[in-house]
Amino acid sequence: MPANFLFFPFLYALFSLIFGPVLFPSLRLLFFAPYLIIVFYRRSRLVSLWHALAAGLIVDAFSSHAFFGITSLNYCLVAFFLYGQTRNFFEDKLSTLPFMTFLFSFLSSSFQAILLNFFGYTFPLSLLWVFTDLFLMPFLDAAYGCLLFSLPFYLYKKIARIFAFKRSIPK
């Protein structure tokens, strides 16, 4: 992979963060989750934590909640705990990025509830919250990661392999 490979997933995530709420205002996706998963597989734990901090600060800058820095702290905690799972899931599988995005979103929702409770913001825990924030939204985040990050790259590799095969056939 080229050295600037992380630039394009970052642009996808930033573009989605800016224009996603305009197109789908009721969806609260974690737009940087697939990007951070890609960073986990390409960089060390320390560099991944720096990327998580930067992504969280960008999300905090674009959000309207009163607790600035909560998202960056949340992303750093999730990155710290989830980075070790890169040994258990191989990067070359099509399902790895969506599954790791699901785990990222699940852990992020859990840590967000704990952090907000720690800083004095209380909200009622209900079965609806458990269903939507711990299962439905991580599933939608995984679908977003698959459609915008995994599938285009997978198709690009398949098409490049087909054209490389056709070029190698002697005439």
C-alpha positions in Angstrom: 0.0 0.0 0.0 1.2 3.5 -0.7 2.2 5.7 2.3 -0.6 8.1 1.7 -3.3 5.4 1.7 -4.8 6.7 4.9 -5.5 10.1 3.3 -8.5 8.8 1.2 -10.3 7.0 4.1 -9.8 10.2 6.1 -11.4 12.3 3.4 -14.3 9.8 3.1 -14.8 10.1 6.9 -14.5 13.9 6.9 -16.8 14.3 3.9 -19.3 11.9 5.5 -19.1 13.9 8.8 -19.8 17.2 7.0 -22.5 16.0 4.6 -24.0 13.0 6.3 -26.1 14.9 8.8 -27.4 17.1 6.0 -28.6 14.1 4.0 -29.7 11.9 6.9 -30.3 14.2 9.9 -31.8 11.5 12.2 -28.8 9.1 11.8 -26.0 9.6 14.3 -23.3 7.5 12.7 -19.7 7.3 14.0 -18.3 8.5 10.7 -14.6 8.1 11.8 -15.0 4.5 13.1 -14.1 2.7 9.8 -11.2 5.1 9.3 -9.9 4.4 12.8 -10.2 0.6 12.2 -8.1 1.0 9.0 -5.5 3.0 11.1 -5.4 0.1 13.6 -4.3 -2.2 10.8 -1.8 0.2 9.3 -0.1 1.9 12.3 1.1 1.2 15.8 -1.0 1.5 18.9 0.4 4.9 19.8 -0.1 6.3 16.4 -3.7 4.9 16.4 -4.3 6.7 19.7 -3.2 10.0 18.2 -5.5 9.4 15.2 -8.3 8.6 17.6 -7.7 11.8 19.5 -7.6 13.9 16.3 -10.7 12.2 14.9 -12.5 12.8 18.3 -11.5 16.5 18.3 -12.8 16.9 14.8 -16.1 15.3 15.7 -16.3 17.4 18.8 -15.7 20.6 16.8 -18.6 19.7 14.5 -21.0 18.6 17.2 -23.3 20.7 19.4 -23.1 19.0 22.7 -21.7 20.9 25.7 -19.0 18.4 26.7 -16.1 19.3 24.4 -13.5 16.5 24.5 -15.8 13.7 25.5 -15.8 12.2 22.0 -12.0 12.3 21.8 -11.6 10.7 25.2 -14.2 8.1 24.1 -12.4 7.4 20.8 -9.1 7.1 22.6 -10.5 4.6 25.2 -12.1 2.5 22.5 -8.9 2.6 20.4 -6.9 1.5 23.4 -9.1 -1.5 24.1 -9.9 -2.5 20.5 -6.5 -2.3 19.0 -5.4 -5.7 20.3 -8.2 -7.3 18.4 -6.4 -6.8 15.2 -4.5 -10.0 15.9 -7.7 -11.9 16.0 -9.3 -10.6 12.8 -7.4 -10.6 9.5 -7.4 -7.5 7.4 -7.8 -9.1 4.1 -11.4 -10.4 4.8 -14.3 -8.3 3.4 -16.2 -8.8 6.7 -13.4 -7.6 9.0 -13.9 -3.8 8.7 -17.7 -4.0 9.2 -17.3 -6.3 12.2 -14.6 -4.2 13.8 -16.7 -1.1 13.1 -19.6 -2.8 14.9 -17.4 -3.5 17.9 -16.0 0.0 17.8 -19.5 1.5 17.8 -20.7 -0.9 20.5 -17.8 0.0 22.8 -18.1 3.7 22.0 -21.8 3.7 23.0 -21.0 1.9 26.2 -18.1 4.2 27.1 -20.1 7.3 26.1 -22.8 6.3 28.6 -20.3 5.8 31.3 -18.4 9.0 30.6 -21.5 11.1 30.4 -22.7 9.6 33.7 -19.3 10.3 35.2 -19.5 14.0 34.2 -22.9 14.5 35.6 -25.2 14.0 32.6 -27.8 11.4 33.5 -30.1 9.7 31.1 -32.5 6.8 31.8 -31.2 3.4 30.7 -34.0 1.5 29.1 -34.5 -1.4 26.8 -35.1 1.0 23.9 -31.6 2.6 24.5 -30.0 -0.8 24.7 -31.6 -1.9 21.5 -30.9 1.3 19.5 -27.5 2.4 20.9 -25.9 -1.0 21.5 -27.3 -3.0 18.6 -29.1 -1.0 15.9 -26.7 1.9 15.6 -23.6 -0.3 15.6 -25.2 -2.4 12.8 -25.8 0.8 10.8 -22.2 1.9 11.5 -21.0 -1.5 10.2 -23.2 -1.1 7.1 -21.8 2.4 6.5 -18.2 1.0 6.9 -18.9 -1.8 4.5 -20.6 0.3 1.8 -18.2 3.3 1.9 -14.9 1.8 2.9 -14.7 -2.0 2.4 -16.8 -2.6 -0.7 -15.2 0.1 -3.0 -11.7 -1.0 -2.1 -12.6 -4.7 -2.5 -14.1 -4.0 -6.0 -11.1 -1.9 -6.9 -8.8 -4.8 -6.1 -11.0 -7.3 -8.1 -11.1 -5.0 -11.2 -7.4 -4.3 -11.0 -6.8 -8.1 -10.8 -9.0 -8.7 -13.8 -7.3 -6.1 -15.9 -3.8 -7.3 -14.8 -4.8 -10.8 -15.8 -6.0 -9.6 -19.3 -2.8 -7.7 -19.8 -0.7 -10.8 -19.0 -2.4 -13.1 -21.6 -0.2 -13.4 -24.7 -1.8 -12.4 -28.0 
